[in-house]
Every structure is written in C-alpha cells, then in structure tokens.
Amino acid sequence: MITPAYCQMMARYNAWQNQSLFHAAAGLSGSAREMDRGAFFGSIRATLSHLMWGDQIWIARLDGGQGPGGSIADSPARYDWTTLWAERPKLDARIAAWAWMVTPGELEGEIGWHSFALGRALTKPTAECVMHMFNHQTHHRGQVHAMLTAAGARTDDTDIPFMPTEVPEWR
C-alpha cells in the first residue's frame, strides 16, 4: 500500500510546510495568532497546538515513544506560541527519524491503542494509520494556511513538486 519512501517524502513535506507556516505566523502579532478566525479550533495558534498534539499521539503509536497525554478537547490550549516555536522542529525531526527507519514489514503490520474519543480499543493497519497522520497534518495546515492568508501573511508554495530536496534548517 505505502512504502518507506512515501513516509520519507511526507515527513520531509511535513517539516517544510511547518517551517513555512510557523515563519509566516511569527510575522503576526500575538493577538493576530490568537484571534478566532472561524476554523474548527478557532485561532492559528490553537490549530497549530492541536496539530502538534495530534502528531505526538500518532508518532508515539508508530515509534513507541512518549505521547503528549491529555485529550483532544485540551489540545487547542495545550501549547503556547513559545512552546510551539521551540518544540515543532524537534517533533518534525522525530517524525523524520521514524520515516527513515521504518521498514516495509512494519508498514504491513497493525497497531492497537485505546481511543478515548470512541471509548474503546482499536486495531488498524499501520499503513492506514501512517496515511491518516500525514493526511491529518495536511488538513489542519490547510486551515492554518487559509487563516494566515486572510491575515495578510505569505507562506511558501504548498505543492509537493516544488518541495526543496533538503528542508532548510529552522531559522
């Protein structure tokens, strides 16, 4: 279904797009980042906070490392801007490290977890969970991109064919 090369490309895309959005958001005032703009989680910062929480949940399920704790309901308020700015590059590096280590056999397996949202245990194909993680990122980054555009900020291109071969260092 998917390959380690797909995971590597999407991890690189994730890091590139996060860097672009975070730098665009950094050009706004704190109140502009906090303004409710009608997105599901309200503000730019709250959506980025939920996305970081969600990425931590999914990568912990994939790499067996530490997850964030807390609930989806708490995710928009979990991280302030300073924490997001400091921790997002580290999380992107963790996702990339997993992507460069995952084997085809691991992608063919299954993972199980307790879903607090559904109140029960789930087991799903690993490939499906990986695709969900990357799709979830793209979905919420799209919301942030729209909010940034509405606020007058400019981001980099978002198209995969325009992605640089190497993601630049977080600046």
Secondary structure as GFF3:
##gff-version 3
##sequence-region A 1 171
A	DSSP	alpha_helix	4	26	.	.	.	ID=ss1
A	DSSP	alpha_helix	30	34	.	.	.	ID=ss2
A	DSSP	alpha_helix	44	63	.	.	.	ID=ss3
A	DSSP	three_ten_helix	72	74	.	.	.	ID=ss4
A	DSSP	alpha_helix	75	78	.	.	.	ID=ss5
A	DSSP	alpha_helix	81	101	.	.	.	ID=ss6
A	DSSP	alpha_helix	104	107	.	.	.	ID=ss7
A	DSSP	beta_strand	110	115	.	.	.	ID=ss8
A	DSSP	beta_strand	120	125	.	.	.	ID=ss9
A	DSSP	alpha_helix	126	150	.	.	.	ID=ss10
A	DSSP	three_ten_helix	160	162	.	.	.	ID=ss11
###
